[in-house]
Amino acid sequence: MDRRSFMILSMLGGAGLVSGGWPRNSRALEMLLKDAQELDKLGYFFKNSAGELVLKPEVADKIIDFHTHIKLSYLFMAPVDLNREDKEAKTYFPVRGNPVNLNQYSAVDFTKENAKIAQNESVKQAFTNRGYAGTHTPKNLLKDMDHNRVVKSVILPIDYPLGAATRNTHIYLKAAKMYPRLVPFASVHPYDSAMEREVRKFKKMGAVGMKIHPPMQFIRANNPRCMKLTRLCGELGLPCLFHSGASDIAPKFQADYPRIEYFWEPVEKQPGTIFILGHGGIHFYKELIKLAAKNKNVWIELSGQAPDPIKEMLDAGLEDRLLYGSDWPYYIEALPLAKVLIATEGAPAIRKKILFDNGAKMFEKMGVPV
């Protein structure tokens, strides 16, 4: 099936056009694939001799990925091997054997068995290079970037207020020096006793933004300590990229921390700080659209988000503040990329904005050459 046929089928029986003119997918007909290996059926990708998905050059000239990670580690244990390269990186969402519904947020697709494996492997990364996380290296990320015409990727560490016992930011900064196509953000926990000193130090070392993960760091965006951190980042010209919205495979006790309602206060009280809300708010994208529509300092990173929510963001006039992200190594680059491509089918100028132009504009604000 070619891309045109696939897109026509995906909209059969649908409700026509929304107010902004974007095709709306039918609820009755979902875009189902046996697994991510079947993404080449969309017509955007082909498989090379090794069976790897590769983006066709006519689909996109160059892409900026605003949401990736390499292996995380804690308590002095097993830092990522910055020189390791594998035949294939083991992403948390399996490339083979797990059905894909392109009409929904990616984490919903995990089978119960694969969700459990992903959770276990994600925890293991803190303590060992064995298992999936050992393959989450800069070289393996760069390989997937090359397959998908990604020229630069933002790498996002996550640290805790444990002093020298949590050094992911240092490792990420080192990785970025070794591999200049990787753009490093820093992570400083709002409850770190040396928070201001750490932020200024990391900026001098080359960090160009701040990653804050409310569920993993157990803090809400409107916590006074968190607002102190985001205010400082605004003063220093460091955008803050937050995880937003509760993931389907995250523990239930974490679900409250990334709610969109907690972003209103810091966003409105700190107009000088750029807030990039990751994953498009997951299932709470409508709330995020309202927040972004009223506050120009809010940008939306799209990793995992389905085509229809992306189209709603476009309908709301947010096309200049949408950033492509993959969330590698949770997913192969091609899976979240396919959803953006579907959402922008027939709109090449909008597609180029999301995949490259908006990211380049943000890089310019941060002083990052493209």
Residue frames relative to the residue before (quaternion, step in Angstrom):
aa qw qx qy qz dx dy dz
M 1.0000 0.0000 0.0000 0.0000 0.00 0.00 0.00
D 0.3140 -0.7533 0.5388 0.2088 3.61 -0.79 0.95
R 0.7155 -0.4726 0.2936 0.4224 3.56 -1.29 0.30
R 0.6434 0.5365 -0.3341 0.4319 3.58 0.93 -0.87
S 0.6644 0.4981 -0.3041 0.4668 3.58 0.91 -0.91
F 0.6403 0.5364 -0.3189 0.4478 3.57 1.01 -0.88
M 0.6805 0.4889 -0.2962 0.4584 3.56 0.92 -0.91
I 0.6310 0.5213 -0.3415 0.4619 3.59 1.01 -0.75
L 0.6588 0.5109 -0.3083 0.4582 3.57 0.92 -0.90
S 0.6567 0.5421 -0.3174 0.4172 3.57 0.97 -0.85
M 0.7498 0.3834 -0.2096 0.4968 3.57 1.17 -0.49
L 0.3997 0.7261 -0.4823 0.2835 3.61 1.22 0.02
G 0.8299 0.1959 -0.1536 0.4993 3.54 -0.93 0.87
G 0.4616 0.7071 -0.4321 0.3164 3.57 1.27 0.12
A 0.6375 -0.5605 0.3920 0.3546 3.52 -1.33 0.05
G 0.6496 -0.5363 0.3299 0.4261 3.59 1.04 0.65
L 0.7182 -0.4053 0.3309 0.4587 3.54 -0.88 -0.97
V 0.4128 -0.6528 0.5633 0.2936 3.53 -1.19 0.57
S 0.7615 -0.4175 0.2338 0.4372 3.56 -1.27 0.21
G 0.7137 0.4491 -0.2648 0.4677 3.58 1.01 -0.72
G 0.5939 -0.6199 0.3570 0.3682 3.57 1.24 0.06
W 0.5238 0.6392 -0.4219 0.3729 3.61 1.21 0.17
P 0.4987 -0.6580 0.4603 0.3261 3.61 -0.85 0.89
R 0.2271 -0.7696 0.5836 0.1246 3.56 -1.01 0.84
N 0.4256 -0.7197 0.4881 0.2503 3.60 -0.74 1.03
S 0.4985 -0.6496 0.4873 0.3032 3.56 -1.10 0.70
R 0.4479 -0.6650 0.5209 0.2930 3.57 -1.01 0.78
A 0.6356 0.5672 -0.3305 0.4062 3.56 1.10 -0.69
L 0.7748 0.2562 -0.1377 0.5613 3.57 1.09 -0.63
E 0.1248 -0.8182 0.5597 0.0404 3.56 -0.30 1.23
M 0.4561 -0.6686 0.5151 0.2822 3.54 -1.17 0.60
L 0.0408 0.8416 -0.5292 0.0996 3.53 0.04 1.34
L 0.0591 -0.7633 0.6428 0.0243 3.53 -1.07 0.86
K 0.5964 -0.5743 0.4204 0.3712 3.56 -1.15 0.62
D 0.7440 -0.2100 0.1371 0.6194 3.57 1.10 -0.76
A 0.7357 -0.4358 0.2829 0.4345 3.57 -1.30 0.06
Q 0.5496 0.6159 -0.3951 0.4032 3.59 1.19 -0.41
E 0.6640 0.5127 -0.3044 0.4512 3.59 1.18 -0.46
L 0.3718 0.7442 -0.4831 0.2730 3.61 1.24 0.16
D 0.5718 0.5953 -0.3925 0.4057 3.59 1.14 -0.43
K 0.5434 0.6229 -0.3962 0.3997 3.61 1.24 -0.30
L 0.5869 0.5957 -0.3683 0.4063 3.58 1.19 -0.42
G 0.4835 -0.6786 0.4296 0.3480 3.56 1.16 -0.49
Y 0.5753 0.5865 -0.3825 0.4228 3.60 1.25 -0.06
F 0.7819 0.2837 -0.1072 0.5447 3.56 1.12 -0.72
F 0.1311 -0.7251 0.6575 0.1574 3.51 -1.38 0.25
K 0.4240 -0.6752 0.5310 0.2871 3.56 -1.26 0.24
N 0.3626 -0.7284 0.5396 0.2164 3.54 -0.90 0.96
S 0.7617 -0.3923 0.2535 0.4490 3.57 -1.29 -0.03
A 0.6770 0.4680 -0.2869 0.4902 3.59 1.20 -0.45
G 0.5420 -0.6394 0.3874 0.3840 3.58 1.29 0.04
E 0.4840 0.6664 -0.4310 0.3686 3.60 1.26 0.28
L 0.4805 -0.6614 0.4959 0.2928 3.56 -1.07 0.76
V 0.0418 -0.7913 0.6094 -0.0270 3.57 -0.88 1.02
L 0.4323 -0.7027 0.5047 0.2542 3.57 -0.87 0.95
K 0.4473 -0.6811 0.5083 0.2785 3.57 -0.91 0.89
P 0.5396 -0.6767 0.3866 0.3186 3.61 -0.79 0.93
E 0.6485 0.5267 -0.3364 0.4346 3.60 1.08 -0.58
V 0.5761 0.6061 -0.3808 0.3946 3.61 1.20 -0.33
A 0.7761 -0.1208 0.1056 0.6098 3.59 0.97 -0.87
D 0.4407 -0.7152 0.4844 0.2440 3.54 -0.90 0.94
K 0.7772 -0.1427 0.1326 0.5983 3.59 0.90 -0.96
I 0.1786 -0.7946 0.5798 0.0244 3.51 -1.13 0.83
I 0.1912 -0.7276 0.6444 0.1371 3.55 -1.24 0.63
D 0.1949 -0.7802 0.5890 0.0799 3.56 -0.80 1.08
F 0.1970 -0.8352 0.5084 0.0715 3.58 -0.48 1.21
H 0.7737 0.2874 -0.1814 0.5347 3.62 1.16 0.21
T 0.3244 0.7044 -0.5790 0.2514 3.56 -0.22 1.29
H 0.1830 -0.7487 0.6245 0.1267 3.53 -1.37 0.27
I 0.1756 -0.6701 0.6847 0.2266 3.48 -1.38 0.18
K 0.7697 -0.3846 0.2252 0.4570 3.58 -1.25 0.19
L 0.2614 -0.7361 0.6073 0.1453 3.54 -1.11 0.82
S 0.0007 0.7900 -0.6129 -0.0166 3.58 -1.15 0.54
Y 0.1453 -0.7968 0.5851 0.0415 3.55 -1.21 0.61
L 0.8263 0.2418 -0.1786 0.4762 3.54 -1.34 0.38
F 0.6784 -0.5346 0.2698 0.4256 3.55 0.94 1.00
M 0.5442 0.6619 -0.3800 0.3483 3.59 1.20 0.17
A 0.9046 -0.0967 0.1102 0.4002 3.50 -1.24 0.79
P 0.0095 -0.7964 0.6045 -0.0152 3.64 0.30 1.13
V 0.6452 -0.5297 0.3802 0.3983 3.55 -1.21 0.46
D 0.4159 -0.6700 0.5578 0.2589 3.56 -1.11 0.76
L 0.2881 -0.8153 0.4804 0.1466 3.58 -0.22 1.27
N 0.7077 0.4420 -0.2609 0.4854 3.61 1.22 -0.26
R 0.5200 0.6766 -0.4050 0.3283 3.58 1.26 -0.18
E 0.0084 -0.7669 0.6417 0.0021 3.54 -1.11 0.80
D 0.1517 -0.8018 0.5764 0.0440 3.56 -0.89 0.99
K 0.6300 -0.5145 0.4139 0.4087 3.53 -1.27 0.33
E 0.7921 -0.0516 0.0527 0.6059 3.57 1.06 -0.77
A 0.3707 -0.6997 0.5623 0.2386 3.57 -0.96 0.86
K 0.3446 -0.7319 0.5521 0.2019 3.57 -1.02 0.81
T 0.1708 -0.7982 0.5725 0.0772 3.57 -0.21 1.27
Y 0.6066 -0.5821 0.3965 0.3688 3.55 -1.16 0.61
F 0.6872 0.3465 -0.2624 0.5821 3.57 1.09 -0.65
P 0.4307 -0.7467 0.4342 0.2616 3.60 -0.50 1.14
V 0.4592 -0.6650 0.5172 0.2820 3.53 -1.08 0.76
R 0.7832 0.2357 -0.1051 0.5657 3.56 1.11 -0.71
G 0.8431 0.2964 -0.1773 0.4123 3.53 -1.20 0.62
N 0.6828 0.3894 -0.3067 0.5367 3.61 1.22 0.29
P 0.4262 -0.7289 0.4673 0.2621 3.61 -0.51 1.13
V 0.2182 -0.7628 0.6007 0.0988 3.53 -1.21 0.67
N 0.0962 -0.7452 0.6580 0.0496 3.54 -0.98 0.97
L 0.2972 -0.8069 0.4878 0.1508 3.55 -0.27 1.25
N 0.6107 0.5710 -0.3448 0.4267 3.60 1.25 -0.14
Q 0.7554 0.3465 -0.2108 0.5147 3.61 1.17 0.00
Y 0.6775 -0.4706 0.3672 0.4297 3.54 -1.33 0.31
S 0.5958 -0.6601 0.3241 0.3229 3.55 -0.80 1.07
A 0.6582 0.5353 -0.3342 0.4105 3.61 0.90 -0.81
V 0.5521 0.6076 -0.3983 0.4091 3.60 1.18 -0.42
D 0.6384 0.5856 -0.3144 0.3882 3.57 1.12 -0.68
F 0.4949 0.6639 -0.4477 0.3374 3.61 1.12 -0.40
T 0.3674 -0.6571 0.6006 0.2693 3.57 -1.00 0.79
K 0.6592 -0.5087 0.3556 0.4246 3.61 -1.18 0.41
E 0.6571 0.5159 -0.3100 0.4538 3.56 0.97 -0.85
N 0.7074 0.4536 -0.2692 0.4705 3.58 0.87 -0.94
A 0.5905 0.5521 -0.3692 0.4586 3.60 1.14 -0.55
K 0.6535 0.5064 -0.3132 0.4674 3.58 0.97 -0.82
I 0.6362 0.5170 -0.3231 0.4729 3.57 1.00 -0.83
A 0.6590 0.5176 -0.3096 0.4494 3.58 0.91 -0.92
Q 0.6496 0.5146 -0.3169 0.4613 3.59 0.96 -0.84
N 0.6711 0.4963 -0.2962 0.4643 3.57 0.93 -0.90
E 0.6785 0.4870 -0.2943 0.4646 3.57 0.92 -0.90
S 0.6211 0.5451 -0.3399 0.4490 3.58 1.08 -0.69
V 0.6537 0.4915 -0.3055 0.4876 3.58 1.03 -0.78
K 0.6402 0.5616 -0.3236 0.4123 3.58 0.96 -0.88
Q 0.5888 0.6193 -0.3775 0.3569 3.58 1.07 -0.69
A 0.6083 0.5814 -0.3527 0.4093 3.57 1.15 -0.57
F 0.8010 0.3438 -0.1263 0.4736 3.56 1.14 -0.60
T 0.8209 0.1338 -0.0408 0.5536 3.60 1.15 -0.37
N 0.4123 -0.6759 0.5475 0.2709 3.53 -1.28 0.40
R 0.5014 0.6281 -0.4437 0.3964 3.57 1.24 0.13
G 0.7265 0.4139 -0.3005 0.4589 3.55 -1.19 0.43
Y 0.8234 -0.2666 0.1733 0.4701 3.52 -1.33 -0.30
A 0.6967 0.5372 -0.2937 0.3738 3.55 0.76 -1.11
G 0.5645 0.6061 -0.3894 0.4030 3.58 1.13 -0.48
T 0.6842 0.4670 -0.2782 0.4862 3.57 1.21 -0.51
H 0.5702 0.6020 -0.3849 0.4054 3.61 1.25 -0.08
T 0.2386 0.7983 -0.4940 0.2487 3.51 0.65 1.24
P 0.6652 -0.4971 0.3594 0.4257 3.59 -1.20 0.33
K 0.6704 0.5063 -0.3217 0.4368 3.60 0.86 -0.87
N 0.6672 0.4852 -0.3112 0.4717 3.59 1.00 -0.73
L 0.6001 0.5304 -0.3474 0.4878 3.58 1.12 -0.63
L 0.6674 0.5093 -0.3024 0.4513 3.58 0.86 -0.94
K 0.6113 0.5487 -0.3511 0.4494 3.59 1.06 -0.68
D 0.6810 0.4604 -0.2904 0.4898 3.59 0.92 -0.87
M 0.5891 0.5536 -0.3589 0.4665 3.58 1.11 -0.61
D 0.6622 0.5139 -0.3069 0.4509 3.57 0.90 -0.91
H 0.6413 0.5327 -0.3231 0.4479 3.59 1.02 -0.78
N 0.7923 0.3165 -0.1306 0.5051 3.58 1.13 -0.67
R 0.5265 -0.6869 0.3851 0.3205 3.57 1.21 0.58
V 0.3539 0.7119 -0.5136 0.3227 3.57 1.06 0.80
V 0.2669 -0.8066 0.5108 0.1312 3.57 -0.51 1.18
K 0.7944 0.0139 0.0018 0.6073 3.60 1.12 -0.66
S 0.1077 -0.7793 0.6146 0.0579 3.55 -1.17 0.69
V 0.3676 -0.6859 0.5845 0.2297 3.55 -1.06 0.83
I 0.1584 -0.7779 0.6022 0.0848 3.59 -0.85 0.98
L 0.1983 -0.8292 0.5225 0.0079 3.53 -0.79 1.20
P 0.1773 -0.7899 0.5800 0.0905 3.62 -0.43 1.18
I 0.1647 -0.7435 0.6316 0.1454 3.55 -1.34 0.18
D 0.0037 0.8148 -0.5765 0.0605 3.58 -0.64 1.16
Y 0.3294 -0.7289 0.5773 0.1645 3.52 -1.38 0.37
P 0.5867 -0.6034 0.4020 0.3606 3.62 -1.18 0.38
L 0.3756 0.7376 -0.4751 0.2986 3.55 0.65 1.14
G 0.5415 -0.6427 0.4016 0.3639 3.57 1.16 0.46
A 0.8485 -0.1445 0.1120 0.4967 3.57 -0.96 -0.87
A 0.5664 0.6279 -0.3850 0.3697 3.59 1.21 -0.29
T 0.7514 0.2392 -0.1764 0.5892 3.62 1.22 -0.18
R 0.0632 0.8523 -0.5001 0.1400 3.52 -0.17 1.36
N 0.2097 0.8154 -0.5196 0.1456 3.58 1.03 0.65
T 0.6180 0.5431 -0.3591 0.4405 3.59 0.99 -0.72
H 0.6361 0.5240 -0.3349 0.4569 3.60 0.93 -0.81
I 0.6681 0.5007 -0.2977 0.4631 3.56 0.95 -0.91
Y 0.6583 0.5037 -0.3118 0.4644 3.59 0.96 -0.83
L 0.6349 0.5172 -0.3326 0.4677 3.60 1.00 -0.75
K 0.6359 0.5132 -0.3226 0.4776 3.57 1.04 -0.74
A 0.6392 0.5285 -0.3214 0.4569 3.58 0.98 -0.85
A 0.6658 0.5091 -0.3054 0.4519 3.58 0.96 -0.85
K 0.6254 0.5173 -0.3407 0.4745 3.59 1.10 -0.60
M 0.6686 0.4912 -0.2909 0.4766 3.57 1.06 -0.75
Y 0.7916 0.1624 -0.0439 0.5875 3.57 1.07 -0.83
P 0.2396 -0.8508 0.4489 0.1313 3.61 0.21 1.29
R 0.5733 0.5757 -0.4036 0.4206 3.63 1.16 -0.19
L 0.6231 0.4951 -0.3360 0.5037 3.58 1.30 -0.12
V 0.1970 -0.7991 0.5651 0.0571 3.57 -0.76 1.12
P 0.2361 -0.8476 0.4608 0.1161 3.61 -0.35 1.21
F 0.1890 -0.6888 0.6863 0.1373 3.49 -1.16 0.83
A 0.3884 -0.6821 0.5607 0.2637 3.57 -1.33 0.23
S 0.1808 -0.7352 0.6318 0.1663 3.53 -1.35 0.15
V 0.0739 0.7581 -0.6423 0.0845 3.54 -0.74 1.13
H 0.3685 -0.7398 0.5118 0.2344 3.57 -0.61 1.07
P 0.5510 -0.6430 0.4163 0.3311 3.62 -0.90 0.87
Y 0.7129 0.4272 -0.2661 0.4883 3.61 1.13 -0.50
D 0.3720 0.6954 -0.5154 0.3354 3.58 1.20 0.34
S 0.4694 -0.7070 0.4529 0.2732 3.59 -0.73 1.05
A 0.7355 0.3467 -0.2083 0.5435 3.59 1.21 -0.50
M 0.1212 0.8683 -0.4776 0.0576 3.56 1.19 0.58
E 0.7119 0.4519 -0.2859 0.4553 3.60 0.67 -1.03
R 0.6509 0.5152 -0.3192 0.4572 3.58 0.94 -0.83
E 0.6548 0.5178 -0.3098 0.4551 3.58 0.98 -0.85
V 0.6426 0.5245 -0.3304 0.4504 3.59 0.92 -0.87
R 0.6854 0.4764 -0.2893 0.4686 3.58 0.84 -0.95
K 0.6316 0.5355 -0.3287 0.4542 3.59 1.03 -0.76
F 0.6899 0.4810 -0.2924 0.4552 3.57 0.84 -0.94
K 0.6071 0.5351 -0.3667 0.4589 3.58 1.05 -0.63
K 0.6562 0.5024 -0.3108 0.4695 3.59 0.94 -0.82
M 0.6759 0.4922 -0.2862 0.4678 3.57 1.12 -0.66
G 0.7024 -0.5001 0.2617 0.4337 3.59 1.24 -0.07
A 0.4656 0.6616 -0.4660 0.3583 3.62 1.21 0.01
V 0.1980 -0.8132 0.5414 0.0804 3.58 -0.91 0.90
G 0.7872 0.1247 -0.0958 0.5963 3.59 1.26 0.10
M 0.3854 -0.7080 0.5446 0.2316 3.56 -1.34 0.08
K 0.2155 -0.7555 0.6065 0.1221 3.57 -0.94 0.94
I 0.0062 -0.7767 0.6293 -0.0276 3.58 -0.88 1.01
H 0.0846 -0.8100 0.5803 -0.0057 3.56 -0.72 1.11
P 0.2937 -0.8131 0.4706 0.1765 3.61 0.11 1.25
P 0.6958 0.4651 -0.3291 0.4373 3.69 0.75 -0.80
M 0.7225 0.4362 -0.2577 0.4705 3.59 0.90 -0.86
Q 0.7326 0.3872 -0.2268 0.5118 3.58 1.11 -0.63
F 0.3787 -0.7785 0.4401 0.2383 3.58 1.35 0.14
I 0.5873 0.5358 -0.3888 0.4657 3.54 0.79 1.07
R 0.3456 -0.7322 0.5509 0.2023 3.56 -1.08 0.75
A 0.6296 -0.5798 0.3692 0.3621 3.56 -1.15 0.65
N 0.7235 0.4213 -0.2547 0.4840 3.61 1.10 -0.59
N 0.3601 0.6992 -0.5199 0.3335 3.58 1.22 0.31
P 0.5531 -0.6443 0.4004 0.3445 3.65 -0.79 0.91
R 0.6513 0.5038 -0.3302 0.4614 3.61 1.00 -0.72
C 0.6416 0.5057 -0.3205 0.4795 3.56 1.05 -0.75
M 0.6553 0.5041 -0.3132 0.4672 3.58 0.99 -0.77
K 0.5929 0.5419 -0.3632 0.4723 3.58 1.14 -0.55
L 0.6508 0.5094 -0.3083 0.4710 3.57 1.01 -0.82
T 0.7039 0.4578 -0.2912 0.4585 3.61 0.79 -0.92
R 0.6016 0.5424 -0.3627 0.4608 3.59 1.11 -0.59
L 0.6483 0.5079 -0.3130 0.4730 3.58 0.96 -0.87
C 0.6440 0.5220 -0.3285 0.4527 3.58 0.93 -0.86
G 0.6297 0.5303 -0.3322 0.4603 3.57 1.03 -0.76
E 0.6531 0.5147 -0.3092 0.4615 3.57 0.99 -0.83
L 0.7353 0.4119 -0.2191 0.4916 3.57 1.09 -0.74
G 0.5109 -0.6747 0.4076 0.3430 3.59 1.26 0.04
L 0.4896 0.6429 -0.4367 0.3952 3.57 1.16 0.62
P 0.3086 -0.7407 0.5582 0.2113 3.66 -0.52 1.04
C 0.3028 -0.7536 0.5601 0.1637 3.56 -1.13 0.68
L 0.1369 -0.7906 0.5944 0.0542 3.57 -0.62 1.14
F 0.1311 -0.8083 0.5739 0.0098 3.54 -0.57 1.27
H 0.4091 -0.5667 0.6324 0.3340 3.49 -1.31 0.38
S 0.0082 0.7978 -0.6028 0.0118 3.58 -0.94 0.87
G 0.7712 0.2913 -0.2590 0.5033 3.54 -1.00 0.89
A 0.4618 -0.6958 0.4859 0.2578 3.56 -1.09 0.75
S 0.3649 -0.7334 0.5371 0.2014 3.56 -0.86 1.01
D 0.5765 -0.6241 0.4166 0.3235 3.54 -1.14 0.70
I 0.7477 0.3763 -0.2349 0.4942 3.61 1.08 -0.52
A 0.4928 0.6383 -0.4464 0.3878 3.60 1.25 0.16
P 0.6023 -0.5523 0.4194 0.3953 3.61 -1.14 0.51
K 0.5853 -0.6319 0.3858 0.3306 3.57 -0.98 0.86
F 0.6349 0.5526 -0.3492 0.4119 3.60 1.04 -0.67
Q 0.6387 0.5227 -0.3325 0.4563 3.60 1.24 -0.24
A 0.4958 0.7399 -0.3913 0.2317 3.56 1.21 -0.50
D 0.6628 0.5315 -0.3266 0.4142 3.62 1.01 -0.65
Y 0.6000 0.6376 -0.3611 0.3209 3.60 0.96 -0.82
P 0.7992 0.3268 -0.2001 0.4630 3.67 0.77 -0.84
R 0.2878 0.7787 -0.5199 0.2013 3.63 1.13 0.43
I 0.5739 -0.6370 0.4017 0.3218 3.55 -1.00 0.89
E 0.5934 0.6023 -0.3753 0.3798 3.61 1.01 -0.69
Y 0.6497 0.5376 -0.3236 0.4292 3.59 1.10 -0.58
F 0.6228 0.5586 -0.3427 0.4274 3.60 1.24 -0.21
W 0.5198 0.6754 -0.4196 0.3124 3.59 1.13 -0.48
E 0.6903 0.4975 -0.3062 0.4269 3.60 0.76 -0.96
P 0.7103 0.4259 -0.3030 0.4714 3.67 0.67 -0.88
V 0.6276 0.5436 -0.3449 0.4379 3.60 0.99 -0.76
E 0.7397 0.4212 -0.2448 0.4642 3.58 0.81 -0.95
K 0.7002 0.4549 -0.2799 0.4737 3.60 1.07 -0.63
Q 0.7616 0.2964 -0.1679 0.5513 3.59 1.23 -0.34
P 0.0307 -0.8468 0.5310 0.0019 3.61 0.51 1.13
G 0.6298 0.5445 -0.3342 0.4417 3.59 1.22 -0.32
T 0.6376 0.4900 -0.3256 0.4973 3.58 1.28 -0.09
I 0.3108 -0.7230 0.5853 0.1954 3.57 -0.98 0.85
F 0.1332 -0.7745 0.6170 0.0419 3.55 -0.79 1.12
I 0.0834 -0.7649 0.6380 0.0312 3.57 -0.72 1.11
L 0.1484 -0.8186 0.5514 0.0615 3.58 -0.44 1.19
G 0.3614 -0.7990 0.4571 0.1486 3.51 -0.48 1.33
H 0.8282 0.2448 -0.2100 0.4583 3.51 -1.34 0.55
G 0.4830 -0.6897 0.4313 0.3240 3.60 1.19 0.26
G 0.6620 -0.5295 0.3037 0.4350 3.57 1.15 0.63
I 0.3823 -0.7340 0.4696 0.3074 3.60 1.34 0.07
H 0.8378 -0.1286 0.0859 0.5237 3.65 -0.59 -1.02
F 0.6692 0.4813 -0.2898 0.4863 3.59 1.28 -0.14
Y 0.1944 0.8313 -0.4977 0.1533 3.54 1.14 0.72
K 0.6056 0.5565 -0.3746 0.4280 3.61 1.04 -0.60
E 0.6404 0.5050 -0.3177 0.4837 3.59 1.04 -0.76
L 0.6475 0.5116 -0.3157 0.4683 3.56 1.03 -0.78
I 0.6076 0.5479 -0.3540 0.4531 3.59 1.01 -0.72
K 0.6476 0.5096 -0.3199 0.4676 3.61 0.94 -0.84
L 0.6511 0.5172 -0.3153 0.4573 3.58 0.95 -0.87
A 0.7062 0.4661 -0.2681 0.4606 3.57 0.84 -0.99
A 0.6277 0.5540 -0.3429 0.4261 3.59 1.02 -0.75
K 0.7381 0.4081 -0.2237 0.4885 3.59 1.10 -0.70
N 0.7789 0.2776 -0.1380 0.5452 3.60 1.22 -0.30
K 0.3266 -0.7980 0.4804 0.1606 3.54 -0.39 1.27
N 0.6159 0.5405 -0.3579 0.4477 3.61 1.23 -0.17
V 0.5901 0.5401 -0.3712 0.4715 3.59 1.29 0.23
W 0.0665 -0.7559 0.6512 0.0068 3.54 -0.89 1.08
I 0.2784 -0.7666 0.5601 0.1455 3.57 -1.18 0.53
E 0.1779 -0.7495 0.6311 0.0910 3.55 -0.87 1.04
L 0.3678 -0.8346 0.3971 0.1023 3.54 -0.72 1.19
S 0.3411 0.7955 -0.4791 0.1459 3.63 1.16 -0.11
G 0.8283 0.2018 -0.1912 0.4865 3.54 -0.83 1.10
Q 0.5688 0.6427 -0.3822 0.3424 3.57 1.18 -0.48
A 0.4845 -0.6899 0.4724 0.2573 3.57 -1.09 0.80
P 0.6892 -0.5130 0.3154 0.4030 3.61 -1.20 0.42
D 0.6734 0.5158 -0.3294 0.4146 3.63 0.80 -0.88
P 0.6543 0.4792 -0.3370 0.4782 3.67 0.85 -0.75
I 0.6176 0.5293 -0.3527 0.4626 3.61 1.03 -0.71
K 0.6501 0.5099 -0.3178 0.4651 3.58 0.98 -0.82
E 0.6271 0.5257 -0.3399 0.4634 3.60 1.04 -0.70
M 0.6206 0.5236 -0.3365 0.4769 3.58 1.08 -0.67
L 0.6442 0.5010 -0.3146 0.4848 3.55 1.05 -0.75
D 0.6211 0.5424 -0.3322 0.4579 3.59 1.00 -0.78
A 0.6886 0.4849 -0.2699 0.4667 3.57 1.10 -0.75
G 0.5560 -0.6510 0.3728 0.3580 3.59 1.26 0.13
L 0.4891 0.6964 -0.4062 0.3329 3.58 1.21 0.46
E 0.2925 0.8194 -0.4683 0.1540 3.58 1.24 0.20
D 0.6882 0.4826 -0.2869 0.4595 3.61 1.12 -0.56
R 0.7402 0.3628 -0.2218 0.5208 3.60 1.28 -0.08
L 0.4967 0.6109 -0.4519 0.4193 3.57 1.13 0.68
L 0.1234 -0.8035 0.5819 0.0213 3.56 -0.87 1.05
Y 0.4079 -0.6947 0.5324 0.2600 3.55 -0.95 0.85
G 0.0874 0.7680 -0.6325 0.0490 3.56 -1.11 0.75
S 0.3422 -0.7671 0.5112 0.1819 3.57 -1.10 0.64
D 0.2324 -0.7618 0.5446 0.2626 3.58 1.08 -0.83
W 0.1945 0.7576 -0.5817 0.2233 3.59 1.02 0.77
P 0.6342 -0.1561 -0.7566 -0.0316 1.75 -1.97 1.58
Y 0.3317 0.7178 -0.5481 0.2727 3.61 1.04 0.54
Y 0.7855 0.0843 -0.0344 0.6121 3.57 1.12 -0.72
I 0.5206 -0.5626 0.5116 0.3881 3.53 -1.23 0.36
E 0.6634 -0.5373 0.3476 0.3877 3.56 -1.13 0.64
A 0.6700 0.5596 -0.3102 0.3766 3.57 0.91 -0.91
L 0.6326 0.5758 -0.3519 0.3800 3.63 1.01 -0.68
P 0.7216 0.3789 -0.2727 0.5112 3.67 0.66 -0.88
L 0.5911 0.5727 -0.3658 0.4344 3.57 1.14 -0.62
A 0.6285 0.5516 -0.3378 0.4319 3.59 0.95 -0.84
K 0.6586 0.5231 -0.3203 0.4358 3.60 0.96 -0.81
V 0.6380 0.4944 -0.3254 0.4925 3.59 1.06 -0.69
L 0.6414 0.5256 -0.3274 0.4530 3.58 0.98 -0.80
I 0.6400 0.5077 -0.3222 0.4783 3.60 0.99 -0.79
A 0.6731 0.5135 -0.2984 0.4407 3.59 0.90 -0.94
T 0.7654 0.3438 -0.1804 0.5133 3.60 1.10 -0.65
E 0.2781 0.7686 -0.5270 0.2328 3.58 1.20 0.40
G 0.8174 0.2032 -0.1820 0.5074 3.55 -0.84 1.04
A 0.7104 0.3683 -0.2442 0.5478 3.61 1.26 0.10
P 0.0989 -0.8612 0.4947 0.0618 3.62 0.53 1.12
A 0.6381 0.5278 -0.3444 0.4423 3.61 0.99 -0.70
I 0.6463 0.4978 -0.3121 0.4868 3.59 1.03 -0.82
R 0.6290 0.5395 -0.3313 0.4511 3.57 0.95 -0.87
K 0.6711 0.4990 -0.3019 0.4576 3.59 0.88 -0.92
K 0.6099 0.5466 -0.3557 0.4503 3.59 1.05 -0.71
I 0.7102 0.4652 -0.2704 0.4540 3.57 0.78 -1.04
L 0.7376 0.4481 -0.2435 0.4425 3.57 0.84 -0.96
F 0.8424 0.1109 -0.0437 0.5256 3.61 1.02 -0.61
D 0.7162 0.5046 -0.3070 0.3718 3.59 0.53 -1.14
N 0.6811 0.4824 -0.3055 0.4583 3.60 0.86 -0.89
G 0.6334 0.5212 -0.3229 0.4721 3.57 1.05 -0.75
A 0.6457 0.5118 -0.3158 0.4705 3.57 1.01 -0.82
K 0.6242 0.5316 -0.3287 0.4688 3.58 1.09 -0.74
M 0.6571 0.4894 -0.3066 0.4845 3.56 0.99 -0.81
F 0.6217 0.5345 -0.3378 0.4622 3.59 0.99 -0.79
E 0.6245 0.5394 -0.3407 0.4505 3.59 1.00 -0.79
K 0.6320 0.5249 -0.3282 0.4662 3.59 1.02 -0.79
M 0.7264 0.4327 -0.2234 0.4850 3.57 1.08 -0.81
G 0.4866 -0.6797 0.4286 0.3428 3.59 1.25 -0.13
V 0.4669 0.6686 -0.4418 0.3739 3.57 1.19 0.58
P 0.3492 -0.7294 0.5395 0.2346 3.63 -0.71 0.97
V 0.3163 -0.7357 0.5676 0.1912 3.57 -1.11 0.69
